Amino acid sequence: MKSVSKIELSTFDVMKILGLERERLREWMHYDFITITQKAMGRGTKAIFNLLDVYNVAIFKNLVDAGINRNKAKIYMKNKKELNCYEDAKELKYILFFEGDSYESFQISKEKHIDLDELGNFSDPNESWNLGIVINFKKLRDKIDRAIDSL
């Protein structure tokens, strides 16, 4: 893989890597659902994405595609410090989102296996969760890294 600090991708590159339509990606940037390294600053300038930006867009896309409201997904993404540093992000295995009757949780796991019994409310028979999303971040990250290498 290219040096992480030297990866600079265009909007077109990100669309190609993640299978996104141009207008969808532009809308997410325009309404600040996603943040990127360098926004386009007027006519003739280009948005620039770094590797972490692409990972975060991919996670956001997964959450929205799974039915999470964009505003809610934006809040979760902004509060996850583990996704702001490449060294931490390369250690992540899973991202878990659970939404219940009385709680919501967005968790990061570096473990190889997920044990729901160790996650508290998720296995409590008195609690019910309406939506559970598990993103295999390692698999997603590897797919993105391979796509970048092939550009």
C-alpha positions as CSV (number, residue, x, y, z in Angstrom):
1,M,0.0,0.0,0.0
2,K,1.1,3.6,-0.7
3,S,2.3,5.6,2.3
4,V,-0.8,6.5,4.3
5,S,0.3,10.1,4.7
6,K,0.6,10.5,0.9
7,I,-2.8,9.2,0.0
8,E,-4.9,11.9,-1.5
9,L,-8.1,10.9,-3.3
10,S,-10.6,12.8,-5.4
11,T,-14.3,12.7,-5.2
12,F,-14.3,10.4,-8.3
13,D,-11.8,8.0,-6.6
14,V,-14.0,7.7,-3.5
15,M,-17.1,7.2,-5.7
16,K,-15.4,4.4,-7.5
17,I,-13.9,2.8,-4.4
18,L,-17.2,2.8,-2.4
19,G,-19.7,2.4,-5.3
20,L,-21.4,5.8,-4.5
21,E,-23.2,8.0,-6.8
22,R,-21.7,11.5,-7.2
23,E,-24.8,13.4,-6.0
24,R,-25.1,11.2,-2.9
25,L,-21.5,11.9,-1.9
26,R,-21.8,15.6,-2.7
27,E,-25.0,15.9,-0.7
28,W,-23.3,14.2,2.3
29,M,-20.4,16.7,2.0
30,H,-22.7,19.7,1.5
31,Y,-24.8,19.0,4.6
32,D,-21.7,18.0,6.7
33,F,-22.8,14.4,7.2
34,I,-19.3,13.5,6.5
35,T,-16.1,15.5,7.0
36,I,-13.1,15.4,4.7
37,T,-9.5,16.6,4.8
38,Q,-10.0,19.4,2.2
39,K,-13.4,20.6,0.9
40,A,-13.6,22.1,-2.5
41,M,-13.4,25.8,-2.0
42,G,-15.2,27.2,-5.1
43,R,-15.1,26.8,-8.8
44,G,-12.2,24.9,-10.2
45,T,-11.1,23.4,-6.8
46,K,-11.3,19.7,-5.8
47,A,-12.2,18.0,-2.6
48,I,-9.4,15.9,-1.3
49,F,-9.9,12.7,0.8
50,N,-7.3,11.0,2.9
51,L,-7.4,7.3,3.9
52,L,-9.3,7.9,7.1
53,D,-11.8,10.1,5.3
54,V,-12.6,7.1,3.0
55,Y,-12.9,4.7,5.9
56,N,-15.3,7.1,7.7
57,V,-17.4,7.6,4.5
58,A,-17.6,3.9,4.1
59,I,-18.8,3.4,7.7
60,F,-21.3,6.2,7.3
61,K,-22.6,4.6,4.1
62,N,-23.0,1.3,5.8
63,L,-25.0,2.8,8.7
64,V,-27.3,4.8,6.3
65,D,-27.7,1.8,4.0
66,A,-28.8,-0.3,7.0
67,G,-31.5,2.2,7.9
68,I,-29.9,4.6,10.4
69,N,-31.0,8.2,10.0
70,R,-28.2,10.4,8.5
71,N,-28.3,12.9,11.4
72,K,-27.9,10.1,13.9
73,A,-25.1,8.4,11.9
74,K,-23.4,11.8,11.7
75,I,-23.4,12.2,15.5
76,Y,-22.0,8.7,16.1
77,M,-19.3,9.2,13.5
78,K,-18.2,12.5,15.0
79,N,-17.9,11.0,18.5
80,K,-15.6,8.1,17.6
81,K,-12.0,9.1,18.3
82,E,-10.8,5.6,17.2
83,L,-11.7,6.6,13.6
84,N,-9.6,9.7,13.6
85,C,-6.2,8.1,13.7
86,Y,-4.9,5.6,11.2
87,E,-2.8,3.7,13.8
88,D,-6.0,3.1,15.9
89,A,-8.2,2.4,12.9
90,K,-5.9,-0.3,11.6
91,E,-6.4,-2.2,14.9
92,L,-10.3,-2.1,14.7
93,K,-12.1,-5.3,13.9
94,Y,-15.8,-4.5,14.3
95,I,-18.1,-1.5,14.6
96,L,-21.4,-2.3,16.4
97,F,-24.5,-0.1,16.5
98,F,-27.5,-1.1,18.6
99,E,-30.7,0.8,19.0
100,G,-33.2,-0.2,21.7
101,D,-36.3,1.0,23.3
102,S,-34.4,3.0,25.9
103,Y,-30.9,3.2,24.6
104,E,-28.6,3.5,21.7
105,S,-25.0,2.4,21.6
106,F,-22.2,2.7,19.1
107,Q,-19.2,0.6,20.0
108,I,-15.8,-0.3,18.6
109,S,-14.2,-3.7,19.0
110,K,-10.6,-4.7,18.5
111,E,-11.4,-8.3,19.4
112,K,-11.4,-11.0,16.8
113,H,-14.8,-12.3,18.0
114,I,-17.8,-10.5,19.3
115,D,-19.5,-11.8,22.5
116,L,-22.8,-10.1,22.8
117,D,-23.1,-11.4,26.4
118,E,-20.2,-9.2,27.3
119,L,-21.8,-6.1,25.8
120,G,-24.4,-5.5,28.5
121,N,-27.9,-4.4,27.5
122,F,-27.8,-6.3,24.2
123,S,-28.2,-9.7,25.9
124,D,-30.5,-8.5,28.7
125,P,-33.8,-10.3,28.3
126,N,-35.6,-7.3,29.9
127,E,-34.3,-5.0,27.3
128,S,-35.2,-5.2,23.7
129,W,-33.3,-3.7,20.8
130,N,-35.0,-2.9,17.6
131,L,-31.9,-2.6,15.4
132,G,-28.5,-4.1,15.5
133,I,-25.8,-3.5,12.9
134,V,-22.4,-5.1,13.0
135,I,-19.8,-3.8,10.5
136,N,-16.8,-6.0,9.8
137,F,-14.4,-3.1,9.7
138,K,-11.3,-5.2,9.1
139,K,-12.9,-6.6,5.9
140,L,-14.2,-3.2,4.8
141,R,-10.7,-1.6,5.5
142,D,-9.0,-4.4,3.5
143,K,-11.3,-3.9,0.6
144,I,-10.7,-0.2,0.5
145,D,-7.0,-0.6,0.8
146,R,-7.0,-3.1,-2.2
147,A,-9.1,-0.7,-4.2
148,I,-6.7,2.2,-3.5
149,D,-3.7,0.1,-4.5
150,S,-5.4,-0.6,-7.8
151,L,-6.0,3.0,-8.7
